[in-house]
Amino acid sequence: MAQRNREDKPQRPAITVAVVAYRSGATLARCLERLAAQTFRDFELVLVDNASPDGEAQAAAAIVPGTRLIENAENLGFAGACNQAAAAGRGRWLVLLNPDAYPEPDWLAELVDAAGRWPQVRSFTSRQVMDEDPAVLDGLGDVMSIPCIPYRGGYLARDPGDTPEGQVFSPCGAAMMIDRELFLALGGFDESFFCYCEDVDLGYRLQLAGEPTVVVPSAVVRHVGSASSGGSKSEFALFHGYRNRFWVLVKDTPALLLPLVLPGHLLTAAYIALRGPNRRYLGVTLRAYRAALAGLPAVLRRRREVQRTRRRSAFAIARAMTWNPRDLAGRRAVIRSLSPSR
C-alpha cells in the first residue's frame, strides 16, 4: 500500500533520513530513487542542499514524497549540513546516506531489524560495496589503528558474504543509523572538520561515552565515494583527510595513550606520505598538517570537554583499537563480538 505524504502523518516517523547534496547531480537522483524503493516506509527525508549551483537537489526532491528541502546560502560542509538535518528531523533514528550511495530495497528494514536484535545499541553501520563491482567491499564500518590512523574496514577486499554482526570502532557516515537524540546530545558532527573524518570523530566520542557501534552486513549499499569532491585522491579530499585525522587524535585520545599514539601517528603518516606514488601529494600533506597545527588551540578547547565527559577508561579505548600493523597495511575489517550486556 502506498504511503501517505509524510507531512500528513501526525505521529513522528521512525526514521529521519538525511541526505546532503553539493554538486551531486550525477548521483543524487539515483540515490533518492533507491530511497523511494525501500520496503520500510516509516521514514521522512530531509534533503540539505549546500548551495549547489546545479539546481539538481530542487529537481530531485520530488522523487521521495514529502521531502523537506533545506537550501543553504553557503556550503556548510557535510558536517554542518548533517547537523541541520538532525535538528530538523522528527524521527527516533537518524539515518545518514551519502548522495553517491545506493541502498538495496531492504536496507532500512535491515537496520531497523538490527536495532530490535540489539536493544542496548544506538549506533549502526552498513555493509558498503563498490558500485562498479558489488563483489568488492567499500567498507564494513571504520577501524582505528593504535597510531590513530583510521581506515574503512575491508576496503577493496573481496566481499566474503558471510560477515557476522558485531562491534566496530566507528560507523561510516556514508550509510549509518544512530539514535537522533544521542547524536544531538553528543553535539553532532564537529563542524570545524567540514568534511572527512567527522564520522570517525563521532565514532571515537561514542566509544568514549560507552556507546557501541554494530555493523549490519545485511544492510547493503553500493557506494561510489567522494563523487562530490573530485575523488579520494583530490587535493580537497587529501587535505581534509590528513588535517582532520590529526585533529581526531588530539581531540579524542585519552591522555594516558597520547605518549604511545602521537609518535606512532607521526611516523606512520610520514611513511605513508613518502611511500612510492604518494610522494606526489607531499605538498598537500604538509599544507594539511600546517593547518592542523594552526587549528590546535580550538581543538584543545574541544578536547577538554570531550575528556571531561568520557565514561570509558584509556585501557578500554586501547582495546577497541587494532594493534596489529597488518590490519592497517591490509585495511582489514576488525569486527568484535558484543555481549547483550556490552
Order of alpha helices (4+ residues) and beta strands (2+ residues): beta-alpha-beta-alpha-beta-alpha-beta-beta-alpha-beta-beta-beta-beta-beta-beta-alpha-alpha-beta-alpha-alpha-alpha-alpha-alpha-alpha
